[in-house]
């Protein structure tokens, strides 16, 4: 069962699928393959709380200054 019956933006149908999401921070970027709920009409992407927390952790790591070795 999907957590959303309709898209909150356009009321289109939501489908669960794997997507690539680019995370940027500190002048760096990574691309992750994650599960998302995507509107089949307007392509709005909705993510679970776990995925959003993962994005936040990765962005924080990217923004950390690189220590000289």
C-alpha positions in Angstrom: 0.0 0.0 0.0 1.3 3.4 -0.9 1.5 6.2 1.7 -0.1 8.6 -0.8 -3.3 7.9 -2.8 -3.0 10.9 -5.0 -0.2 13.5 -5.8 -0.4 16.4 -3.4 0.5 18.8 -6.3 -1.8 17.7 -9.1 -3.9 14.8 -7.7 -2.4 12.5 -10.3 -1.7 8.8 -9.6 1.3 7.9 -7.5 3.6 4.9 -8.4 6.5 3.6 -6.4 9.7 3.3 -8.5 13.5 3.5 -8.3 14.9 6.9 -9.2 18.3 8.6 -9.3 18.6 11.5 -7.0 21.6 13.9 -7.1 22.8 15.3 -3.7 25.0 18.4 -3.7 27.0 20.0 -0.9 30.4 21.6 -0.4 31.0 21.9 -4.1 30.7 18.1 -4.4 27.9 15.9 -5.6 26.8 12.2 -5.5 24.0 10.4 -7.3 22.0 7.8 -5.4 19.5 5.2 -6.6 16.6 5.2 -4.2 12.9 4.2 -4.0 10.5 7.1 -4.4 6.8 7.7 -4.9 6.4 9.5 -8.3 3.4 11.1 -9.8 2.6 9.6 -13.2 1.1 13.0 -14.3 3.5 15.8 -13.1 6.6 13.7 -12.1 6.6 15.1 -8.5 8.8 12.9 -6.3 7.9 12.0 -2.7 10.3 10.2 -0.4 9.9 8.3 2.8 11.2 9.8 6.0 14.1 7.3 6.1 15.2 8.4 2.6 15.0 12.1 3.5 17.2 11.5 6.6 19.7 9.6 4.4 19.8 12.6 2.0 20.4 14.9 5.0 23.3 12.8 6.4 25.0 12.6 3.0 24.6 16.3 2.4 26.2 17.0 5.8 29.1 14.7 5.0 29.6 16.4 1.6 29.7 19.9 3.3 32.4 18.9 5.8 35.7 20.5 5.0 38.4 18.0 3.9 41.2 17.8 6.4 44.7 17.9 5.0 46.6 14.7 5.4 
